[in-house]
C-alpha cells in the first residue's frame, strides 16, 4: 500500500506534465524535464520547503480531495 506522500508525489508529477503541456509559456522547462522537477519537488514536499502556488499542486489537491492550504497538504503528506 502506498503512503499518502507517494500518492501525492505521483499525482503531482502527472499534473505537472499536464500543466507544462497545456501552459508551456508559464514554465521555464519543457516536458522532458518534468520528472526531474517533480523529483526536486518530492524532496521539497518531504521537507516542507515547497511553494503551493502552482497549477500542478492545486490540481493535485483537487484530484486527491485535499484542502488547498499548507496545513491541508502537510496533514495529508504526514498521514500513513
TORGU-562365 format. One record per atom (N, C-alpha, C): atom name; x, y, z; residue number from 1. Coordinates in Angstrom, 3 decimals. Example, Ala and Ser with C-alpha at 12.3 -4.5 7.8 and 13.67 -1.06 7.14 Angstrom:
<nodes>
NODE site       c1       c2       c3 pos
NODE    N   13.190   -5.690    7.800   1
NODE   CA   12.300   -4.500    7.800   1
NODE    C   13.200   -3.300    7.800   1
NODE    N   12.850   -2.250    7.080   2
NODE   CA   13.670   -1.060    7.140   2
NODE    C   12.900    0.030    7.870   2
</nodes>
This chain:
<nodes>
NODE site       c1       c2       c3 pos
NODE    N    0.840   -1.189    0.000   1
NODE   CA    0.000    0.000    0.000   1
NODE    C    0.884    1.252    0.000   1
NODE    N    0.564    2.178   -0.883   2
NODE   CA    1.356    3.397   -0.998   2
NODE    C    1.005    4.373    0.109   2
NODE    N    1.998    5.126    0.510   3
NODE   CA    1.779    6.174    1.506   3
NODE    C    1.110    7.371    0.828   3
NODE    N    0.538    8.239    1.629   4
NODE   CA   -0.045    9.465    1.088   4
NODE    C    1.016   10.317    0.402   4
NODE    N    2.218   10.299    0.953   5
NODE   CA    3.323   11.039    0.339   5
NODE    C    3.564   10.520   -1.081   5
NODE    N    3.626    9.196   -1.234   6
NODE   CA    3.843    8.612   -2.562   6
NODE    C    2.694    8.944   -3.510   6
NODE    N    1.465    8.848   -3.016   7
NODE   CA    0.298    9.181   -3.838   7
NODE    C    0.350   10.635   -4.295   7
NODE    N    0.702   11.524   -3.372   8
NODE   CA    0.765   12.949   -3.694   8
NODE    C    1.848   13.203   -4.737   8
NODE    N    3.027   12.638   -4.544   9
NODE   CA    4.137   12.867   -5.479   9
NODE    C    3.823   12.323   -6.868   9
NODE    N    3.216   11.164   -6.935  10
NODE   CA    2.855   10.581   -8.231  10
NODE    C    1.815   11.447   -8.948  10
NODE    N    0.813   11.867   -8.211  11
NODE   CA   -0.227   12.712   -8.827  11
NODE    C    0.346   14.066   -9.206  11
NODE    N    1.232   14.601   -8.373  12
NODE   CA    1.866   15.882   -8.692  12
NODE    C    2.623   15.781  -10.019  12
NODE    N    3.382   14.718  -10.208  13
NODE   CA    4.140   14.577  -11.460  13
NODE    C    3.189   14.495  -12.653  13
NODE    N    2.103   13.771  -12.497  14
NODE   CA    1.117   13.666  -13.567  14
NODE    C    0.516   15.032  -13.878  14
NODE    N    0.157   15.778  -12.843  15
NODE   CA   -0.445   17.099  -13.031  15
NODE    C    0.561   18.107  -13.579  15
NODE    N    1.814   17.968  -13.193  16
NODE   CA    2.853   18.860  -13.716  16
NODE    C    3.022   18.635  -15.216  16
NODE    N    3.015   17.384  -15.647  17
NODE   CA    3.132   17.081  -17.078  17
NODE    C    1.973   17.703  -17.850  17
NODE    N    0.783   17.614  -17.306  18
NODE   CA   -0.392   18.210  -17.949  18
NODE    C   -0.250   19.728  -18.004  18
NODE    N    0.155   20.328  -16.892  19
NODE   CA    0.286   21.790  -16.829  19
NODE    C    1.326   22.299  -17.824  19
NODE    N    2.450   21.614  -17.914  20
NODE   CA    3.507   22.035  -18.844  20
NODE    C    3.025   21.903  -20.284  20
NODE    N    2.283   20.839  -20.570  21
NODE   CA    1.773   20.638  -21.928  21
NODE    C    0.729   21.691  -22.299  21
NODE    N   -0.137   22.026  -21.353  22
NODE   CA   -1.227   22.953  -21.636  22
NODE    C   -0.845   24.426  -21.500  22
NODE    N    0.172   24.726  -20.720  23
NODE   CA    0.579   26.113  -20.461  23
NODE    C    2.101   26.251  -20.534  23
NODE    N    2.710   25.904  -21.654  24
NODE   CA    4.180   25.890  -21.732  24
NODE    C    4.838   27.242  -21.460  24
NODE    N    4.152   28.324  -21.744  25
NODE   CA    4.725   29.646  -21.520  25
NODE    C    4.891   30.014  -20.055  25
NODE    N    4.247   29.262  -19.160  26
NODE   CA    4.330   29.546  -17.728  26
NODE    C    5.495   28.817  -17.043  26
NODE    N    6.185   27.970  -17.774  27
NODE   CA    7.233   27.148  -17.163  27
NODE    C    8.572   27.420  -17.834  27
NODE    N    9.627   27.354  -17.044  28
NODE   CA   10.975   27.601  -17.543  28
NODE    C   11.628   26.315  -18.037  28
NODE    N   10.869   25.243  -18.121  29
NODE   CA   11.387   23.963  -18.587  29
NODE    C   10.360   23.316  -19.502  29
NODE    N   10.823   22.327  -20.235  30
NODE   CA    9.952   21.636  -21.181  30
NODE    C    9.566   20.258  -20.636  30
NODE    N    8.737   19.565  -21.379  31
NODE   CA    8.194   18.273  -20.967  31
NODE    C    9.279   17.262  -20.572  31
NODE    N   10.428   17.321  -21.222  32
NODE   CA   11.485   16.354  -20.933  32
NODE    C   12.114   16.539  -19.547  32
NODE    N   11.795   17.619  -18.863  33
NODE   CA   12.340   17.886  -17.523  33
NODE    C   11.312   17.697  -16.411  33
NODE    N   10.097   17.276  -16.757  34
NODE   CA    9.033   17.141  -15.763  34
NODE    C    9.435   16.175  -14.651  34
NODE    N    9.965   15.011  -14.984  35
NODE   CA   10.349   14.036  -13.947  35
NODE    C   11.425   14.593  -13.027  35
NODE    N   12.386   15.305  -13.596  36
NODE   CA   13.443   15.905  -12.786  36
NODE    C   12.872   16.927  -11.811  36
NODE    N   12.031   17.818  -12.325  37
NODE   CA   11.426   18.855  -11.478  37
NODE    C   10.520   18.215  -10.420  37
NODE    N    9.752   17.214  -10.812  38
NODE   CA    8.884   16.515   -9.856  38
NODE    C    9.716   15.857   -8.759  38
NODE    N   10.871   15.338   -9.097  39
NODE   CA   11.761   14.752   -8.093  39
NODE    C   12.263   15.789   -7.101  39
NODE    N   12.594   16.958   -7.605  40
NODE   CA   13.023   18.056   -6.721  40
NODE    C   11.875   18.484   -5.807  40
NODE    N   10.679   18.536   -6.375  41
NODE   CA    9.511   18.909   -5.570  41
NODE    C    9.183   17.834   -4.535  41
NODE    N    9.418   16.576   -4.866  42
NODE   CA    9.180   15.497   -3.898  42
NODE    C   10.017   15.727   -2.648  42
NODE    N   11.252   16.147   -2.843  43
NODE   CA   12.113   16.475   -1.706  43
NODE    C   11.545   17.667   -0.946  43
NODE    N   11.089   18.662   -1.668  44
NODE   CA   10.513   19.855   -1.028  44
NODE    C    9.240   19.505   -0.258  44
NODE    N    8.424   18.595   -0.794  45
NODE   CA    7.226   18.169   -0.070  45
NODE    C    7.615   17.475    1.237  45
NODE    N    8.680   16.712    1.183  46
NODE   CA    9.122   15.978    2.370  46
NODE    C    9.654   16.919    3.444  46
NODE    N   10.363   17.963    3.037  47
NODE   CA   10.975   18.881    3.998  47
NODE    C   10.065   20.058    4.357  47
NODE    N    8.978   20.225    3.605  48
NODE   CA    8.075   21.341    3.864  48
NODE    C    8.530   22.647    3.246  48
NODE    N    9.472   22.584    2.321  49
NODE   CA   10.018   23.804    1.718  49
NODE    C    9.442   24.082    0.328  49
NODE    N    8.238   23.626    0.077  50
NODE   CA    7.613   23.784   -1.234  50
NODE    C    6.734   25.041   -1.279  50
NODE    N    6.455   25.464   -2.502  51
NODE   CA    5.512   26.549   -2.745  51
NODE    C    4.273   25.919   -3.371  51
NODE    N    3.124   26.150   -2.798  52
NODE   CA    1.888   25.517   -3.277  52
NODE    C    1.229   26.284   -4.406  52
NODE    N    1.749   27.450   -4.776  53
NODE   CA    1.062   28.349   -5.696  53
NODE    C    1.306   28.039   -7.173  53
NODE    N    1.174   26.787   -7.548  54
NODE   CA    1.311   26.420   -8.951  54
NODE    C    0.128   25.580   -9.399  54
NODE    N   -0.050   25.528  -10.693  55
NODE   CA   -1.164   24.758  -11.242  55
NODE    C   -1.117   23.295  -10.809  55
NODE    N    0.054   22.691  -10.831  56
NODE   CA    0.167   21.255  -10.558  56
NODE    C   -0.183   20.926   -9.112  56
NODE    N    0.260   21.722   -8.162  57
NODE   CA   -0.078   21.472   -6.758  57
NODE    C   -1.577   21.664   -6.547  57
NODE    N   -2.117   22.724   -7.111  58
NODE   CA   -3.547   22.982   -6.950  58
NODE    C   -4.372   21.836   -7.525  58
NODE    N   -4.019   21.390   -8.726  59
NODE   CA   -4.776   20.320   -9.359  59
NODE    C   -4.590   18.998   -8.618  59
NODE    N   -3.416   18.775   -8.064  60
NODE   CA   -3.171   17.573   -7.254  60
NODE    C   -4.098   17.565   -6.057  60
NODE    N   -4.245   18.702   -5.425  61
NODE   CA   -5.151   18.809   -4.279  61
NODE    C   -6.593   18.522   -4.685  61
NODE    N   -6.993   19.017   -5.835  62
NODE   CA   -8.354   18.779   -6.302  62
NODE    C   -8.574   17.284   -6.540  62
NODE    N   -7.651   16.655   -7.252  63
NODE   CA   -7.786   15.231   -7.581  63
NODE    C   -7.820   14.372   -6.317  63
NODE    N   -6.962   14.699   -5.344  64
NODE   CA   -6.863   13.896   -4.125  64
NODE    C   -7.810   14.377   -3.024  64
NODE    N   -8.609   15.392   -3.329  65
NODE   CA   -9.577   15.935   -2.365  65
NODE    C   -8.902   16.405   -1.067  65
NODE    N   -7.870   17.208   -1.248  66
NODE   CA   -7.103   17.768   -0.139  66
NODE    C   -7.368   19.267   -0.098  66
NODE    N   -7.566   19.850    1.077  67
NODE   CA   -7.697   21.313    1.132  67
NODE    C   -6.449   21.974    0.542  67
NODE    N   -6.656   22.971   -0.296  68
NODE   CA   -5.557   23.653   -0.961  68
NODE    C   -4.951   24.709   -0.026  68
NODE    N   -4.404   24.217    1.060  69
NODE   CA   -3.718   25.052    2.053  69
NODE    C   -2.457   24.296    2.471  69
NODE    N   -1.489   25.026    3.014  70
NODE   CA   -0.291   24.340    3.511  70
NODE    C   -0.670   23.346    4.605  70
NODE    N   -1.563   23.747    5.492  71
NODE   CA   -1.979   22.850    6.575  71
NODE    C   -2.633   21.591    6.019  71
NODE    N   -3.515   21.747    5.035  72
NODE   CA   -4.194   20.601    4.451  72
NODE    C   -3.231   19.666    3.733  72
NODE    N   -2.331   20.243    2.962  73
NODE   CA   -1.347   19.435    2.231  73
NODE    C   -0.423   18.725    3.212  73
NODE    N    0.096   19.463    4.188  74
NODE   CA    1.025   18.851    5.142  74
NODE    C    0.351   17.749    5.946  74
NODE    N   -0.895   17.952    6.337  75
NODE   CA   -1.616   16.917    7.074  75
NODE    C   -1.751   15.668    6.211  75
NODE    N   -2.104   15.830    4.942  76
NODE   CA   -2.226   14.687    4.042  76
NODE    C   -0.888   13.969    3.899  76
NODE    N    0.178   14.743    3.691  77
NODE   CA    1.505   14.139    3.486  77
NODE    C    1.989   13.373    4.719  77
NODE    N    1.591   13.808    5.891  78
NODE   CA    2.054   13.185    7.123  78
NODE    C    1.256   11.945    7.496  78
NODE    N    0.071   11.762    6.926  79
NODE   CA   -0.740   10.591    7.236  79
NODE    C   -0.116    9.356    6.623  79
NODE    N   -0.259    8.262    7.300  80
NODE   CA    0.292    6.979    6.804  80
NODE    C   -0.676    6.317    5.879  80
</nodes>
